[in-house]
Structure formats: C-alpha cells, structure tokens
Amino acid sequence: MPLLKDIEAILQAPKLFFSKNSVNYYEYLGDDVVEGQADGFKDTTKSLWLNLGYWKNAQKYPDAAAALAILLGDAARLGPNDELLDVGFGFAEQDFLWIERYGVKRITGLNITPLHVERANERVKLRGLESRMDLRLGSATDIPFPDQSFDKVTALESAFHFDTRDTFFREAFRVLRPGGRIATADGARHVEEGPLSFVNKAILKRWSVPFENMYDSAEYCRRLQAAGFVNAEAHSIREYVFPGTTKYKKIRQRGITMEDAVVQLSPDDIQNIYGLDDWKVTGFSDYLIFSADKPA
C-alpha cells in the first residue's frame, strides 16, 4: 500500500522528519532521484538529474529529465543574450543543457546544499565553463545580488522547498531587470483537492516542503502577481510527469539500473494519470510550468 510505504520511509529517515532544512533531504538522495538507490558517485559518467521528468516522448529517465528542463527553458525564453539566475540548480545538469541548447550568455546558480555546489563546480571545471557559470552556496529567499542583476530567473523543481515561495517571488522580482522573466517547474495542489491531511503533512515535512507553499495553480499565479509580476501563466503537465516517474521508480526499486530502466506509457496511463493516487498521498496532485514577466 502506498500509505504504508510512505510511513515506513518516514520512520527510516527520522532526521528528515524533524528537519526543516531541505539540505538533509538532498544529501539523503545523494546522486539519484530515486530514494535509497544512490550509488555514492561511483560512476563518473552517470547522469545527475534530480527532477521527475517529462515522459511524453521519453522512455529513459535522463531523456525525460532533459525534456522537462527544455520545457522550462522554453518557458523562460532563454537566449544567447541572457544572464540567468538558476536557483536550486542540483548538480547543474540543466545549466549545461541550457548553455548548449540556447547559448545562454552566463549562468549564476544558487543552492543551499553544499554537496550539490561542490560536485557541480567540479563538473563545470571538467567542461571548461568557468567563464560562463558561477555556482554558489546561497538561498533563493535571500538572493545575494543587487537589484536588476539578471535577465531571467529559473527554478527547476525546487521552489516548493523555499521557505517561503512568496519570499522567493519577491527576491526574484527584485533581481530581475525590467522586462525580465521568471519560470518554474513546480509541484502544486490540484484545484479539486481539499485541505492537506495529516498524512500529507507528515510526508511534506519529511520532504522539507513548507505547508504554506501548498496551493493550486490559480493561487500560484495570483501570488506571482502580488509580487509585481505580470502575464502570469500556468500549464499543467501532470499527465506526462506522474505516470512516467511512478513507473520509473517502481522499475528502479526492482534493482534495475538507470541505464536499463525503460518506461512505456499507454494512452490509458496518460488519460487516467497513472500513479496520481500515490502522489495525492504526498500532498502533490498537480505539476506545472509557470512563467511571468517583470514589467518593462
């Protein structure tokens, strides 16, 4: 039963349950998005994505994770003249992709997890990208840069951790130049869902997600607008996120490696959003791409 498995996971990681800091959560994940499947960075060629993936056309996890990063890059309208601030950059997989695909001029990254910052900077050096990437330890809710420093701000599956997301919105608005743009790939509550249950809250606590961040897409856009943004948009992609990542996790839990795990979604899986009931237990029942502009 999904509920019993989630309760068992909480008991197996009490440090996560009693911590408000998402650093502990991401250190627990290590080098793999599937909990308990980390291999301690033994394989230096391993893809280090840490998002759920967009599985519309992908069957392998790295392809799905890259597809989600491309959706976000398109929503941010990334281009070769952009100075980008990427918050919660993980191991910087999306940043490497964005430089290659969009030719982004310069990427500055903030992340509160020392493990991520250390490993990501090692990878920057290996690629010879020191002049175009500056990845630092820092918080999205207290951005250490002057007003109007960036053209774009992105958060790939990280903003739900921020304490709070509203504070991040205000900080992002401050550091964006006039005409700048914010884009996030983020989990949320679906409009049809009611208040958080006790079990929802227990799991969100384990994942270091503030309860204040759990609202639907309409409220998300309203809060972007309250921070000063205009043209706020939300596009749900949950039918291409939850089914694929649910199947992928079940395959990996059988001991199959990332390289060998193949996910196949049927039209029924997509239409009925396979795995959604499992995700509702966590408190997340929607997954969206958000974007908004700072007035010129």
Steps between C-alpha positions, in 0.01 A plus 500: 500500500639848412400643839682231696810538283509876559461461876775237498726737306439774759596266783814392315621859470410680826761770435294611201176498693632730773688738273372809319812512286483351151879453512443180697248376246730549203801357679282196570418469129871522416557454126163348409147633491367161615526486876719221633655430158805731522835343409731756656626662179689185404415542133651829383309480169160464665236760422430705813152631434278553803157573353197277437521524124262574213408164346289597198759366253771364732548143616830543687533717810784730380299576185188578704694721741659689212159540335368668815799735506433590136135576579619734773764658277237564233265651759780729619570592136871447555734645240864591432477847655365380833667526836311233691457433871416133559392426857513149641720381211569148633806361325464760220383254232240748375755782490734303274205420275384863490844627401523239225142529372426871541851645511423680828761770553564441870338293775523579870371229730390498863454184705490438875638144478882497531517156336332637187716811482823304540416232244348745252810721506721197439291427193522863383880479510503171310299668224711817498199721567638709789464823299129437435381337824520621860343249739481606864370399838204727568127529557222583256321686778796727572665550161847656549498720189405862433172611348460448126792257461342237273287458189340171602440300820426126494416237760485143373302295750635683803268790588261287707785464753554873542399645835294657367435507126346849544834628630672349197256673265578837657875438485480382138305813407762716669802350321335486157557783257193678358349270237659198665326166541454233766419134420457203732424131470315431821272266688170629636155407623239431235201732508273207589694404812389599850710590805817309579450185707713388793679250275557769233661720762718220636641426155545868412685544828733218406560662160564841662206663323335787695125450524457867402623409150222253430236668285358467149610657172257792515631600841857455376436752220326736740806495726731570207285800419503612864880505479477739205510264201267523201391250234507213750425167331465141618504186287428167665705206373409252772382234254854484358681524835326284761441183290856487368676571825276253687582220257868595496528486878330159513739366236804633686378355829520157337875550477515611135757769425427844361660401169283188464170636632252548215163667563213442262179700541174393343228746394302375800793577736505857371125558489439361849828642640647172623649539847302812588344338808850425632596863446187631670622327816807723493292817475602571140229444242607733220823581317532817295722732303455859622625820345458875551664827399636800683350811338734675260 
